[in-house]
Amino acid sequence: MTPEQLAAKLKSHSFASLREPLMQKIVLTLLRHAQLRTPVRSGTLRRSETTFVESGGLRGGIGTNIIYAPFVHAKQPFFQQAIDDGRGDVQKLLQQAGDEYFSSVVS
């Protein structure tokens, strides 16, 4: 395959359509890690944790709307720990998405 043919295939196979589902997998992976790290007294904080993905999949996150969550997080930064713990899993998701994308382009 020539570079011009590859460029034409890449142009016709937009990665944009894959971003949102990929970001959804990423935030759910990080949520799983966060819920393992969240301190539990009554379970309300852990149950309140949720995810969001912006349209287009360029941004996403995990969080909670519980008013005392910042104070708990200040004592034990469970969201930051979840991001640190989940780095390897996120890297695997990104690698897998890239591999699948390029194999669909070149096949």
N, C-alpha and C positions, 0 to 999 in steps of 0.2 A: 504494500500500500504506500503510495507516495504521500509526502507531507501535505500536498494540496487535497488529496482525497480524504486524509485523516481530518484536516481542518474542516472540510465540508461536512463530514459525519458529525464532528463535534458541534458544529453550528446547528445541525438538525436535531441533535439529542440534547435538549436543554437540561442542565442539572437543576434548574430552578424548581422543577416539579418534584424533585426528590428532597429538597431542603426541609419542607415542613414535616413530612413523616420522619425524617432523620432527626430533626430537633425534638420531635415528640418522644422518640426513643431515648434520646439523650437526657431530657428532663425527667422522664420516668425512671431511668437508671439512677440519676442523682437523687431522686425522691426516695427510692428504695434505700440507698446508702444513708440518707438523712434520717429516715424513720428508724434505722438501726441504731443511730447515734443519739436520737432525741431523748433527753431525760424524761422519765415518766413518774408522775405522782398520781394523777387521776386518768391520764390517757387523752385528755382533751387536746393538749398541744399536738401530740402526734397525729391524732385524727384530723386536726385542722390543716395539716400540711397539704399543699396542693401544688399544681404546676400550671404554667401558662406558656403558650407559644403564640407569638405575634404572626399575623397573616404574612405569608411568604417564607416563614421559617428562619428569618435571619436572627431573631432574638427569642429567647425563652428563659424561663427561670423557675425556681421553686420558692415557696414562701408560705406564710400563714397570716391570718388576720387577727390572731389572738393578741390582746393588748399587752400581756406580760411577756410575750415571746422575746422582745429585745433584751429584757433583763435576764432571762434564762440564757439566751445566746451570749450575753456578756460574760456570764460565769463559765459556760461551756459552749464554745462556738460550733455547734453541731452542724449547721449548714456549711460552714467553711471546711469542717472535717469531712463532710460528705463529698464536697467537691474534690478535696485532696484524695480521699479514698477511691472515688469513682474515676479518677483520671485514666487509669489503665483500661477500664471498661469503655469509657468514651472514646479513647484512642482506637480500640478494637472496632467500635461501631463506625467511626470515620473511615478506618482502613477498609472495612467490609463494604461500605457504601461506595467508596472510590473504586474498589476492585470490581464491584458489580456494574458500576457506571461504565468504566472503561471496557469491560468485557462485552457489554451490550453495544458499545460504539464500534469496536473492532470486529465483532462477529458478523 
